[in-house]
Amino acid sequence: MSALPPMEGFRPYGTPRRNRESVELLFEEFEAIRLADYENLTQEEAAKRMNISRPTFTRLYDKARKAVARAFVENKTISIRGGHYEFEEHRHRCRRCQQDYSSDTPAGYCENCRPKK
C-alpha cells in the first residue's frame, strides 16, 4: 500500500445510525478496488503493485466488491480498517487534520498540528 485510505469508511443517507449495521473492508481490499477500478490496472499489474500473487489479488478484489455491494444493497455502513499490509516507511494518520505522515514512532499529530511546547 502506498498510503492509508483518506477516510475511515462511508455511511448511507436516510436511515438512523442506531439501526445500521456495518460491513468491514480491510485496507488491502480497499487497495485492490483502488488499483483495479480507480487506477484501471489489470489484475496482474495490481497484484505486482501489491506484491502478492494474481490469484490472491483476485480473491481480495472479489471479497471487496461483494462487501461494497452488500453495504449498498442492505443499507450498511462500510468501515475501512485492519488487515495485513506493509508500507515502505512507517505511516500514521494525524488525529487533528487526518493527513498521513511518516515517522519512526506514532506521535499522534503531524508536524503541522503537533502542539507547540
Buried (B, 14 or more C-beta within 10 A) or exposed (E): BEEBBEEEBBBBEEEEEEEBEEBBBBBBBBBBBBBBBEEEBEBEBBBBBBEBEBEEBBBBBEBBBEBBEBBEEEBBBBBBEEBEBEEEEEBBBBEEEEBBBEBEEEBBBBEEBEEEE
